[in-house]
Amino acid sequence: MSETKARETANVPPLNVEAKVYPSKKEGNLLAYASVTLGGCFAINNIRIMDSQKGMFLAMPDRQDAKGEYRDVCFPTTAEMRQALTGAVMGEYQRVMELLSERGAKAKTSVRDALQAAPQKTAKEAKQPDKQKKATRGDR
């Protein structure tokens, strides 16, 4: 039976793994979230790219069971698939981080940053009419 399984896996073409990475703005061990599409027909969302003392790793989507333990919802079943998945996600993470570092100061500011940077009128200034008056019927 294992011979049949080995033949089946030997005839399987390599799976196309596409990754999208969304960097996290929060401080801590969470570096980014990733979404992966396998073969253009199966998607995995909420993969976390984590940092630890041993280095970066992928945390697959999980959920808490009745005992309070976390169980992966989906996961690679072979070492080759784990390597392909990790390689695609980490490669995309590096590409995105390089792109963000190149943008540097050119990075898009958030709405909050833009509002804080904009000069704010006081309530007194807002009530005062502008120096330029609107044209009245007699001025037209």
C-alpha positions as CSV (number, residue, x, y, z in Angstrom):
1,M,0.0,0.0,0.0
2,S,2.8,2.4,0.8
3,E,4.3,1.6,-2.7
4,T,1.1,2.8,-4.3
5,K,1.1,6.0,-2.2
6,A,4.8,6.6,-3.2
7,R,3.9,6.3,-6.9
8,E,1.0,8.6,-6.5
9,T,3.1,11.3,-4.9
10,A,5.9,10.9,-7.4
11,N,3.5,11.7,-10.3
12,V,2.0,14.8,-8.6
13,P,3.2,18.0,-10.3
14,P,4.7,20.7,-8.0
15,L,2.0,22.9,-6.4
16,N,1.9,26.6,-7.2
17,V,2.0,28.5,-3.9
18,E,1.2,32.2,-4.0
19,A,1.5,34.3,-0.8
20,K,0.3,37.8,0.2
21,V,1.7,39.4,3.3
22,Y,0.1,42.1,5.5
23,P,2.6,43.6,8.0
24,S,1.4,44.1,11.5
25,K,1.6,47.6,13.1
26,K,1.3,46.1,16.6
27,E,4.4,45.7,18.8
28,G,5.3,42.2,20.0
29,N,6.0,38.9,18.4
30,L,3.5,39.2,15.6
31,L,5.3,40.5,12.5
32,A,2.6,40.0,9.9
33,Y,-0.4,38.1,8.6
34,A,-0.3,36.1,5.4
35,S,-2.8,34.6,3.0
36,V,-1.8,31.7,0.7
37,T,-3.4,30.3,-2.4
38,L,-2.4,26.7,-3.2
39,G,-2.6,25.7,-6.9
40,G,-5.0,28.6,-7.6
41,C,-7.9,26.7,-6.0
42,F,-7.5,26.5,-2.2
43,A,-6.9,29.5,0.1
44,I,-5.6,29.7,3.6
45,N,-6.0,33.0,5.5
46,N,-4.8,34.2,8.9
47,I,-1.4,32.6,8.8
48,R,0.7,34.5,11.3
49,I,4.4,35.3,10.8
50,M,5.8,35.3,14.3
51,D,9.2,36.2,15.8
52,S,10.8,34.3,18.7
53,Q,14.2,33.8,20.3
54,K,14.8,30.9,17.8
55,G,13.9,33.0,14.8
56,M,10.8,33.6,12.6
57,F,8.2,31.0,12.0
58,L,4.7,30.5,10.6
59,A,1.8,29.9,12.9
60,M,-1.1,28.3,11.1
61,P,-4.7,29.4,11.7
62,D,-6.0,27.8,14.9
63,R,-9.0,27.7,17.1
64,Q,-9.6,26.9,20.8
65,D,-11.3,23.6,21.6
66,A,-13.5,22.8,24.6
67,K,-10.5,22.1,26.8
68,G,-9.0,25.5,26.1
69,E,-6.2,24.2,23.9
70,Y,-5.4,25.6,20.5
71,R,-5.6,23.3,17.5
72,D,-4.5,24.2,14.0
73,V,-7.4,24.4,11.6
74,C,-5.2,23.4,8.6
75,F,-1.6,22.5,8.3
76,P,0.9,20.9,5.8
77,T,1.1,17.1,6.1
78,T,4.5,16.7,4.5
79,A,7.9,18.2,5.0
80,E,8.0,19.3,1.3
81,M,4.7,21.1,1.6
82,R,5.8,22.8,4.8
83,Q,9.1,24.0,3.1
84,A,7.2,25.2,0.0
85,L,4.6,27.1,2.2
86,T,7.3,28.6,4.5
87,G,9.5,29.5,1.5
88,A,6.7,31.3,-0.3
89,V,5.4,33.2,2.7
90,M,8.9,34.2,4.1
91,G,10.0,35.2,0.6
92,E,7.0,37.5,0.2
93,Y,7.5,38.9,3.7
94,Q,11.1,39.9,2.8
95,R,9.9,41.4,-0.5
96,V,7.2,43.5,1.3
97,M,9.5,44.6,4.0
98,E,12.2,45.7,1.5
99,L,9.5,47.6,-0.4
100,L,8.4,49.4,2.8
101,S,11.9,50.3,3.8
102,E,12.6,51.7,0.3
103,R,9.5,53.9,0.6
104,G,10.8,55.2,4.0
105,A,9.5,58.7,4.5
106,K,7.4,58.3,1.3
107,A,5.2,55.8,3.0
108,K,1.5,56.7,3.1
109,T,0.5,58.4,6.3
110,S,-2.6,57.4,8.1
111,V,-5.6,59.8,8.3
112,R,-4.9,60.4,11.9
113,D,-1.3,61.4,11.1
114,A,-2.5,63.7,8.4
115,L,-5.0,65.3,10.7
116,Q,-2.4,65.8,13.4
117,A,0.1,67.3,11.0
118,A,-2.4,69.7,9.4
119,P,-2.7,73.2,11.0
120,Q,-5.7,73.3,13.2
121,K,-8.0,76.3,13.5
122,T,-9.1,77.4,16.8
123,A,-12.8,77.9,17.5
124,K,-12.2,81.7,17.4
125,E,-10.5,81.5,14.0
126,A,-13.3,79.3,12.6
127,K,-16.0,81.9,13.5
128,Q,-14.1,84.8,12.0
129,P,-15.0,85.5,8.3
130,D,-12.3,85.0,5.7
131,K,-10.7,88.2,4.4
132,Q,-12.0,87.4,0.9
133,K,-15.7,88.0,0.8
134,K,-18.1,86.2,-1.4
135,A,-19.4,88.3,-4.2
136,T,-22.8,89.7,-3.5
137,R,-25.5,90.4,-6.1
138,G,-24.5,94.0,-6.3
139,D,-20.8,93.1,-6.9
140,R,-21.6,90.8,-9.8
